[in-house]
């Protein structure tokens, strides 16, 4: 699997670009997915799709880089963000499952109407708790804990040490 890392683009342009790439190329890859981290990160397995996207991005003058995933030959750190997976991360441990989940979520995102996205997110989050035999109270406590951890991460990102 390769990462196509779109560099330094405004969020609106990233949203337009991922939809464009999905319609032209990504639909041909059985495990493609993307993240906003804060750059647009696209992962693909199909060599032809990767090559076609690279050609297209060159043609559109969109700055990008391509490297291996989950581990590149050289650690990828751009703007203080580490884009490689830690060797013992849960993502690496269950990579084949995460790839399928990420892919389905991204295809769903591409095909769902904008007005339905908030409910889609709520349903996906709820199903993760529900399938672990957790009730609404467990879900609420877990989401509050996650929100606090995210707030601490965001707070630490702005600190100068």
C-alpha positions in Angstrom: 0.0 0.0 0.0 1.2 3.5 -0.8 0.3 6.9 0.7 -0.3 9.8 -1.7 0.3 12.8 0.6 -1.3 16.0 -0.8 0.8 18.9 0.6 -0.3 22.3 1.9 -3.8 22.7 0.4 -6.7 24.5 1.9 -9.4 22.2 3.4 -12.0 23.2 0.7 -9.6 22.3 -2.1 -8.8 18.9 -0.3 -12.5 18.1 -0.2 -13.0 19.0 -3.9 -9.8 17.0 -4.9 -10.8 13.8 -3.0 -14.2 13.8 -4.7 -12.6 14.4 -8.1 -10.0 11.6 -7.6 -12.7 9.2 -6.4 -14.8 9.8 -9.5 -11.8 9.5 -11.9 -9.6 6.9 -10.3 -10.1 5.8 -6.7 -13.2 3.8 -7.3 -11.0 1.2 -9.1 -9.0 0.5 -5.9 -10.5 -2.1 -3.5 -8.9 -0.7 -0.3 -8.4 3.0 -1.0 -9.1 5.4 1.9 -8.2 8.9 3.0 -7.7 11.0 6.1 -7.3 14.7 6.8 -4.1 14.7 9.1 -4.0 17.9 8.6 -2.8 17.3 5.0 -4.9 15.1 2.8 -3.6 11.5 3.1 -4.8 9.0 0.4 -3.9 5.4 0.6 -4.1 3.0 -2.3 -3.1 -0.6 -3.2 -3.7 -0.5 -7.0 -0.4 0.5 -8.8 -2.2 1.8 -11.9 -4.5 4.0 -9.8 -1.5 5.4 -7.9 0.3 6.1 -11.2 -2.8 7.7 -12.8 -3.3 9.9 -9.7 0.3 11.0 -9.7 0.1 11.9 -13.4 -3.1 13.8 -12.8 -1.7 15.7 -9.8 1.4 16.7 -11.8 -0.9 17.9 -14.5 -3.0 20.0 -12.0 0.2 21.3 -10.3 -0.9 19.9 -6.9 2.2 19.3 -4.7 2.3 15.7 -3.3 4.6 13.0 -2.1 4.2 9.2 -2.4 5.6 6.8 0.2 5.0 3.3 1.6 2.4 2.5 4.2 2.2 1.6 7.0 6.0 2.0 7.2 8.1 4.1 4.8 11.8 3.5 4.3 12.5 6.8 5.9 10.3 8.2 8.7 7.8 10.7 7.2 7.5 13.8 9.4 6.1 16.9 7.8 5.4 20.0 9.7 5.8 18.2 13.0 3.3 15.5 12.1 4.5 11.9 12.0 2.8 10.0 9.1 4.2 6.5 9.7 2.4 4.1 11.9 4.2 3.1 15.1 5.4 -0.5 14.7 3.2 -1.8 17.6 0.2 0.4 17.0 -3.3 -1.1 17.0 -3.6 -0.1 13.4 -0.6 -2.2 12.4 -1.7 -5.1 14.6 -5.1 -5.2 12.9 -4.1 -3.7 9.6 -6.2 -5.9 7.3 -9.4 -5.1 9.3 -8.7 -1.4 9.5 -8.1 -1.2 5.8 -11.5 -2.7 5.1 -13.3 -0.4 7.6 -11.5 2.7 6.4 -12.3 1.8 2.8 -16.0 1.2 3.4 -16.3 4.4 5.4 -14.7 6.5 2.7 -16.9 5.0 -0.1 -19.9 5.7 2.1 -18.7 9.3 2.6 -18.4 9.8 -1.1 -21.8 8.5 -1.9 -24.0 9.8 1.0 -25.9 13.1 0.7 -24.4 16.0 2.7 -27.6 16.4 4.8 -27.3 12.7 5.9 -23.6 12.9 7.1 -24.3 13.9 10.8 -26.6 10.9 11.2 -24.2 8.6 9.4 -21.4 9.7 11.9 -23.8 9.1 14.9 -24.8 5.7 13.6 -21.2 4.6 12.9 -20.0 5.7 16.3 -23.0 4.1 18.1 -22.5 0.8 16.2 -18.9 0.6 17.5 -20.1 0.8 21.1 -23.2 -1.4 20.5 -21.2 -4.2 18.9 -19.0 -4.2 22.0 -22.1 -4.9 24.1 -22.0 -1.3 25.5 -25.2 0.6 26.4 -25.9 4.3 25.9 -24.4 5.2 29.3 -21.2 3.3 28.4 -21.1 5.1 25.1 -21.6 8.5 26.6 -18.8 7.9 29.2 -16.5 6.6 26.6 -17.1 9.5 24.2 -16.7 12.1 27.0 -13.4 10.5 27.9 -12.3 10.5 24.3 -13.3 14.2 24.0 -11.2 15.1 27.0 -8.2 13.2 25.6 -8.6 15.0 22.2 -8.9 18.4 24.0 -5.6 17.6 25.8 -3.9 16.7 22.5 -5.2 19.9 20.9 -4.0 21.9 23.9 -0.5 20.4 23.8 -0.2 21.0 20.0 -0.3 24.8 20.6 2.2 24.9 23.4 5.8 26.0 22.8 8.1 24.0 25.0 
